[in-house]
Amino acid sequence: MQWLKANLSTIIPAAVLLVFLIAAVVSVVRGKGSGCGCGCADCPAKKDGHCEK
């Protein structure tokens, strides 16, 4: 418990950064499923209306 109290000022910012990192990874993984990611100009699915918004 003493070690935890002594290092709390390092643990809290590290935990906050870890939460942001996990959120960024989740966002990238979820975004990858919505579209091919190749850009609409060269998208092979463009003729099917895949890139239309």
Buried (B, 14 or more C-beta within 10 A) or exposed (E): EEEEEEEEEEEEEEEEEEEEEEEEEEEEEEEEEEEBEEEEEEBEEBEEEEBEE
